Amino acid sequence: MSATSFGPSYVRALAPYIAGKPISEVAREFGLDEARIVKLASNENPLGMPPSAQAAMQQAISDLGRYPDANGFDLKAALSARYGVTEDWITLGNGSNDILELAAHAFVERGQSIVFAQYSFAVYALATQGVGARAIVVPAQAYGHDLDAMLAAIEADTRVVFVANPNNPTGTFIPGDKIEAFIKQVPAHVVVVLDEAYTEYLTADQRYDAIEWTRRYPNLLVSRTFSKAYGLAGLRVGFAIGQPALTDLLNRLRQPFNVNSMAQAAAVAALGDHAFLAKSAEINAAGYKKLTAAFDELGLEYVPSSGNFVLVRVGDDDNAGSRVNLGLLKEGVIVRPVGNYGLPQWLRVTIGLPEENDVFLAALRRVLGRA
């Protein structure tokens, strides 16, 4: 038997997830100084990790010879206190990607269907295919979710609907009342996974309480992460909140040590660091204004974003995104091409520190011949 014949056909057909290029790889490839490279590709917090989390990690180092707390007692207790749910409503994940994968494995059998929107997070498609399920991809509306069409797309064998708010990679936002109206109409046997990886970046007038909704809707699972606004991307900590009928299934599948000791300690500290979170949101809002003002000046179309990134169209031909991306890499600026999402004319740009945004905009002008 050939090695290429091992495993189910739907697994062999998977295209691996491609992450944003690391700084070290770009430095090697283009002969650049790592210290001068600006990475705006992976929606990381430009402030890095909060000092409070770094201090908590230092304390945790002394106990790394032992396995992590498999149940994440301290982190679950902190999340329980913050969100007003008991600990059996919580599942911890190795980043929110882990939560999304667990949901597909827990709720969907091979051959059943999962619904998600065009231009939504690539992991939804990967998780669907990874369990041998059938993807129902609903055409986007203004680069975001068309909830009415998604509701109509649910079939008898649908078991999960993924909804991202704000959406990655487009940054679109759905008002809370529209999401709740959608959840009310989803059949009770279909789990709505509400992916809120960027929720901390929402403005005060955009906010709604999805955790409160979990008390009213037994088929709602809310997924969140510490990788974005909390600055812990390298530690991989995510979590889900839902009624125990859902979280119990996730916890049966979850690897017992999927969140390591240092990550748990850092997440507890970051969760309580309100000043860091406020500063992150402030820097993001200012950076968004600067980037979008520059795009307006350059005559570049962009999608209004509620996350910590902006999707910008850099040309009209199907090679525009790749061409401009390569030009930026040569300038020492890493952004994210999104041709794999069916958006070959576009780039996704993470909002950085003021000086990083300046470097990117100067490089973009040079690459576009607009310096």
LUMNUKOL-41372 format. One record per atom (N, C-alpha, C): x negated, y, z negated; residue in one letter. Coordinates in steps of 0.02 Angstrom, whole numbers, plus 50000, padded with zeros to 5 digits. Layout:
N
XYZa...
% end
This chain:
371
499584994050000m500005000050000m499565006250000m499725011050041s499355017350042s499515021449981s499005025149958a499105029449899a499645034649912a499735036449975t500245041449991t500945038549985t501005032149972s501665029049966s501895028549894s501455030149847f501645029849777f502155035249760f502605033649714g503085038649690g503675039549736g504215042349709p504815043549750p504675048549806p505045047949860s504945052349918s505045059649900s505515061149854y505645068049837y505075071149797y504685066949762v504095069549728v503525070649778v503445065949824r502915066649874r503025072749919r503655074749926a503825080549968a503725087249934a503585087049869l503495093249832l502885097149855l502955103649860a502375108049871a502195110949803a501585109949779p501395112249713p501485119749705p501655121849644y501715128949629y501035132349638y501025138049672i500415141749684i500415147949639i499955148149592a499925153749545a499545159549577a499585165349545g499205171149567g498455169749562g498075172449608k497345171349608k497035174049544k496605170049511p496235172749454p495685177449475p495495181849431i494975186749445i494325183449466i494135178149432s493495174849447s493475172149518s494045169449542e494065166749610e493985172249662e494315177849651v494265183449698v493555186249698v493245186549640a492555189049636a492085184549676a492165177949669r491735173249707r491875173749782r492505173949800e492695173749870e492475179849909e492495185749877f492355191949913f491725195449888f491355192049844g490725194849821g490815201249782g491315201449738l491475207449701l491275206749627l491215212349594d491075212549522d491735211449485d491755206149443e492375204649407e492625210549367e492175214449339a492375220049296a492755225449334a492675225549400r493005230849439r493635228349475r493805222049464i494405219249497i495015220749454i495555222749487v496195224149455v496685218649474v496955215149425k497445209849439k498145212249422k498555212649474l499255214649467l499685209449503l499555203049489a499865197749527a500345193449488a500275192949422s500625187749385s501095190349332s501265196749334n501745199749288n501535198949215n500875199349204e500615199149136e500665206049105e500675206249039n500685212649004n499995215849009n499925221849038p499265224849047p498925226648982p499305226948927l499005228248862l498665222048834l498785216348865g498505210148839g498885207748778g498535204048736m498835201148676m498855206348619m499405206648582p499425211348525p498905209548472p498595214548441p498105213148388p498395208848332p499035209648317s499355205548265s499325198148282s499415196548346a499395189548368a498675187048367a498195191248385q497495189148382q497295187448311q497515191548263a497355190248193a497655183648170a498275182348190a498605176048171a498245170048200a497985170748262m497615165348293m496965163948255m496635169148232q496015168248194q496135164148131q496705165348099q496865161548039q497025154248056q497305153148115a497495146348135a496895142048156a496345145348174i495765141648200i495515136448151i495545137948087s495255133448037s495605126648034s496195126148062d496585119948057d496665116448124d496245118148173l496325115348240l496115108048246l495815105348194g495655098148195g496265093848185g496825096848168r497445093048157r497945094748213r498405090248224y498925091448274y499355097448254y499655100648303p500125106048287p500745103348251p501105107748220d501755105948192d502205104048251d502385097748255a502765095348313a503455098648319a503725100748262n504385103848263n504355111448263n503745114248258g503685121548261g504075125048206g504015122648143f504445125148090f504405132748082f503805135548076d503745142648064d504005146848122d503865144748183l504095148548241l504855147948247l505125142048237k505855141348239k506185145448184k505875145648125a506155149648071a506165157048089a505625159448121a505595166448142a506125167948195a506195163448243l506695164348295l507405163948266l507495159448218s508145158648186s508345165048150s507855168048114a507995174248079a508135179948127a507755180248182r507845185648230r508515185248265r508725179248286y509315178648329y509935176048293y509875174548229g510465172648191g510765165948210g510335161248228v510575154448243v510185149648198v510465143848187t510105138748149t509585135448194t509095132248163e508525129748200e508695124148248e509255120748238d509445115448285d509735118348350d509785124948353w509995128348415w509395130248458w508795128548437i508185131048469i507765125148496i507515125948556t507015121448584t506405125548604t505815123248583l505195126648601l504915123748666l504605128048706g504325125848770g503615128248780g503255124648822n502585126648843n502665131948897n502865137948876g503105143048921g503825141748940g504155146648970s504855145448989s504905140749049s504365140049088n504365135049141n504535128149114n504255126649056d504385120149024d505135119449009d505445124748985i506165124548970i506565123149033i506385126449088l506745125449151l506685118249176l506085115549171e505975108549191e506365103849146e506345105149080l506715100949033l507455100949048l507725106749066a508435107249080a508625102849140a508215103049192a508355098949250a508345091549232a507845089449193h507795082449174h508345080249126h508555084849082a509045082949031a509755082549057a509925086749105f510635087549124f510805084949193f510315083149233v510445081549304v510175074649321v510585070749355e510375064249380e510175064849453e509785060249475r509575060149545r510185060149591r510175064449641g510725064849689g511245070049671g511265072249608q511725077649589q511435084349612q511825089749603s511605096049631s511475101349577s511035106049596i510875111949555i510965118049600i511275123249573v511415129449610v510945134949586v510645138449633f510255144449617f510255149049677f510015155149667a510055160249718a509445160449763a509535162349825q508985163949869q508555169449836q507915169149845y507435174049817y507415173749741y507595168149712s507515167549639s506895163349624s506725162749561f506095159949538f505945153149570f505335152349596a505145146349633a505215139949592a505165140449526v505195134449484v505895131249486v506415135049502y507085131949507y507085126649561y506805128249618a506775123449673a506325117549656a505765118949624l505305113549606l505615108849554l505955111749505a506275107549454a506835103349484a507195106249532t507735102549565t507455096649604t506955097949645q506675092649686q506315087449643q506025089749587g505645085149545g506065079749512g506725080949506v507165075849477v507585072449531v507435073849594g507805070749649g508505073449656g508615079649633a509275082749639a509315086549706a509915088749721r510045092349783r510105099749768r509725103849802a509745111049792a510305114249832a510705118249800i511195122449834i510955129649826i510665132249880v510365138949878v510865143949906v511075148549865v511595153349884v511265159749911v511455161949972p511155167950000p511185173949952p510635177649951a510595183449906a511045189049929a511195193449883q511565199549897q511135205349874q510895209349921a510435214949906a509835212349866a509565206749888y508975203449858y509085200749788y509715200449767g509885197849701g510415192549704g510685190749646h511185185449641h511865187849664h512195183749704d512895184849722d513295179949679d513515182249621l513815177649572l514475174649598l514865178449636d515485175649663d515325169949711d514825170849753a514635165549800a514335159649763a513965160949709m513675155449670m514225151349637m514725154749611l515295151249581l515645146949632l515745149549692a516085145849745a515665140049769a515005140449760a514555135249785a514525129149739a514765129849678i514755124149631i515175118449658i514885112549659e515245106649685e515375101749628e515735096349644a515925091549592a515325088449558a514775087849595d514185084649566d513675089649539d513845096149538t513385101149510t513345100449435t512735100649409r512645099949337r512285105949305r511925109749345v511555115549319v511615121349369v511685127349341v511625133449381v511085137749348v510575139549386f510055144049361f510225151249380f510215155649330v510315162749342v509735166549308v509385170649346a508825174549318a509035181849312a508925184649253n509115191649242n508645195049193n508215199749215p508095201649285p507805195949326p507875196649391n507655191249436n506925192149456n506575186649461n505895186449487n505905182549552n505665185149608p505185190649615p505485197449635p506145198149636t506435204249665t506565209749614t506635208049550g506745212949497g507465215149490g507925212149526t508625214349524t508935212749456t509435216549438f509775215949373f510525215149382f510825210849342i511555209849342i511825212449275i512305217049275p512595219449212p512885213649171p512845214349106g513055208949061g513775206949070g514225211749082d514925209849088d515045205349148d514655206449201k514725202149260k514465195149247k513925194649210i513665187949194i514155184249149i514425187549099e514895184049055e515515181949093e515765186149138a516345184349178a516205178149220a515585177749245f515375171949283f515355165649239f515055166149181i515005160349136i515695157749118i516165162149106k516845160149088k517155155649141k516965156649204q517285153049259q516905146749279q516295145949255v515915139949272v516225133949237v516325128449273p516615122449241p516225120249179p516575117649130a516275116149065a515725110949069a515725106649121h515225101349127h514585103849161h514575110149183v513995113049217v513625117549167v512975116349158v512575120349113v512325126549149v512455132349121v512185138649148v511535140049110v510975139849146v510335141549117v510195148849135v510245153149085l510135160349094l509405161849077l509015163049129d508295164049123d508155171549111d507955173249050e507855180149031e507125181649015e506685179549059a505965180449047a505765187749042a506155192249072y505965199349074y506455203649034y506855200748991t507385204448958t507135210048914t506525209448887e506265214648843e506125221248880e506105220948946y505985227048985y506625230749004y507195228148986l507825231449002l507885237948963l508205242848993t508345249148959t508925248148910t508995252948865a509515252348813a510215251548844a510345255148898d511005254848928d511125248348967d510605244648981q510675238249016q510785232348969q510635233148906r510615227448861r511295224448847r511295217948838y511885214048819y511625208448773y512065204848740d511845199848691d512015192848716d511555189948753a511675183148779a511655177948724a511285179248671i511265174448616i511945173848583i512295179448576e512975179348550e513435175148594e513325175548660w513735171648706w513665164148694w513075161948672t512985154648662t513465151948610t513705156148565r514185153948515r514875152648546r515015156048601r515675155548633r515685150648691r515105149448721y515085145248781y514605139348769y514885133448756p514465127548741p514015125448799p514155127748859n513755125848918n513245131148937n513105135948892l512615141148906l511965139848869l511405139948907l510735139248879l510335145448899l510085149148850v509695155248863v508955153548856v508575155248908s507855153848909s507475160348905s506975160648861r506555166548854r505815164548847r505375169548849t504665168048848t504275173348809t503685171348785f503215176048755f502665178048804f502725175948866s502185177048915s502175184048944s502725187548942k502775194048977k502685199748928k503215202548902a503165208448859a502765207148796a502775201048771y502415199548709y501665198348720y501455197748782g500745197448797g500395190948783g500755185348782l500455178948765l500445174048824l500345176548885a500385172348944a499915166448941a499305167448916g498815162148914g498945156748863g499405158048817l499545153248763l500145148748779l500565150848827r501135146748850r501625145248793r502045150048778v502575149148728v503235151648757v503725147148759g504395149048779g504885145948731g505515147648738f506025144548696f506705145048729f507145140648708a507845140748731a508295140848671a508855144248678i509375144448627i510035142348658i510355137748626g511005135348648g511305131048593g511915128848603q512225124548553q511865117848549q511885114648490p511495108548479p511635102948529p512225102748559a512355097548609a511875098148668a511645104248681l511155105448735l510445104648709l510285108048655t509595108048631t509375101148606t509855097148582d509675090348560d509405086248619d509715086948677l509475083348736l508785085848757l508695092348756l508035095148774l507505092648726l507665092448661n507175090448612n507015082948616n507465078948643r507315071848653r506785070948707r506785075448756l506315075048812l505675078948799l505715084048759r505145088548748r504545084648718r503955086048746q503355083148717q503265085748646q503105081448597p503105083648527p502595089048511p502055089648549f501545094648535f501475099548594f502045101348623n502015105348684n501815112648671n501865114948610v501635121748592v501085120948539v500475122948556n499915121648511n499915126148450n499485124648403s499485128148338s499345135548345s498855137348386m498685144448393m499255148248428m499565144948476a500125148048511a500715149248463a500855144448420q501405145348373q501265151048325q500655151448299a500475156748253a500515163548287a500245164048348a500255170348384a500965172548399a501395167848417a502085169548434a502465172248374a502355169248316v502685171748255v502485179048243v501835180448249a501595187248238a501865192048290a501845190048354a502075194348408a502815195948402a503195191048380l503925191948374l504085197648325l503665198448275g503785203748225g503445210248240g503075210648296d502685216648311d503095221348355d503555224848324h504025229148361h503665235048394h503135237548362a502775243248389a502435241348455a502145235348458f501815233148519f502325232348575f502905229548559l503425228548609l503675235248637l503755240148592a503985246748613a503455250148658a502825249448639k502285252448680k502255249148749k502355242548752s502355238948815s502905241548861s503495242448833a504065244948873a503935252148897a503625256148854e503485263148871e502985263548929e502445259748925i501945259748978i502235257149043i502665252149037n502975249249096n503435254249131n503825257849092a504295262749121a503915268349157a503375270649125a502975275949157a502645273449220a502385267349219g502055264449277g502545263349334g503155261349318y503665260349369y503805266849406y503865272349368k503995278849399k503425280749447k502805279449424k502225281349465k502195277249529k502285270749524l502255266449584l502805268049633l503415268649608t503975269849654t503945276849685t503685281749648a503595288449678a503095288049735a502565284149725a502055283349778a502355279649838a502755274549825f503065270849881f503535275449920f503905279749884d504335284649918d503915289249962d503355291549935e502915296049972e502645292750035e502495286150029l502215282450086l502755279950133l503385280950116g503935278550158g504015271050157g503835267950100l503885260650094l504525258750057l504885254050086e505495251550053e505295247249993e505675247749939y505565243449881y506235241749850y506255236549810v506865234449776v506855237349706v507355241349686p507365243849617p507305238049568p506855238849520s506675233249476s506825234749403s507055229649367s507155230049295s506635225949258s506125223449293g505605219449261g504965223549255g504395220149251n503755223649246n503365222949311n503715223349367f503435222649433f503895225949484f503635227049544v504035229949598v503905226049662v504435224349696l504395221049761l504405226549814l503865226949855v503805232349903v503675229549973v504005232450022r503915230250092r503345234250123r502835230650148v502225234050172v502155233750248v502665231550283g502645231350356g503255228050383g503305227850450d503895225050482d503785218150512d503165216450528d503035209950558d502945204650504d503015198350524d502985192850477d502295191450450d501795195050474n501125194250447n500935200050402n501395204750391a501235210950355a501015209550283a501385205350248g501205203950178g500525200750172g500385195750214s499735192350212s499175197150231s499295201250282r498775205750305r498595211050253r499095214150224v498975219250174v498695216150110v498935210250093n498665206750034n497915205450042n497715203050101l497005201850113l496605208350108l496875213650136g496525220050132g496435222250060g496945221250019l496905223149949l496405218749911l496385212249927l495905207849895l495195210249909l495065212249970k494395214749988k494235221149949k494755224749929e494665230849890e494615229249815e494685222949797g494655221049727g495315221749690g495875221449726v496535222049695v496935215749711v497175212449660i497555206249668i498295207649656i498705206649707v499425207049700v499715200249723v500365199849729r500665193349744r501035193449811r500775189949862p501165189149924p501765184549909p502315185749942v502925181849928v503215178649991v502775177050038g503005173450097g503325166850081g503105163650026n503395157150006n504125157949984n504335164049969y505035165349952y505455167250013y505135167250071g505485169550131g505465177050138g504955180250109l504885187450111l504185189250136l504015187450198p503325188350222p503115195550233p503575200250234q503395207350244q503285210950177q503355207350123w503375210450057w502785208250013w502635212249962l502175210449909l502505212049842l502365207749793r502595209249725r502005212049686r502105217749656v501565221249621v501745221949547v501335219049503t501435219849432t501255227049412t501635229849366i501485236549341i500925235949290i500385239549301g499805239149258g499725245149213g499125245849185l498935251849148l498895257749197l498925263949174p498905269649220p498305269349267p497715267749241e497125267549284e497145261749334e497465256249315e497535250649362e498015252449418e498555255749400n499035258049451n498705262849500n498275267149474d497915271949517d497465268349566d497095263249542v496645259349585v497045255849639v497595252849621f498015249449670f498275254249723f498535259849702l498835264549750l498305267449798l497715268849771a497175271249814a496975265949865a496925259649842a496755254149887a497305253049939a497935253449918l498495252449964l498475257750019l498345263950000r498315269250051r497755267950101r497185265450077r496635264050123r496825258250170r497115253050143v497295247250183v497825249050235v498285253450216l498805255550263l498575261050310l497945263350301g497705268850342g498025275450325g498215276250261r498565282350240r498165286150187r497515284650181a497105287850129a497005295250145a
% end
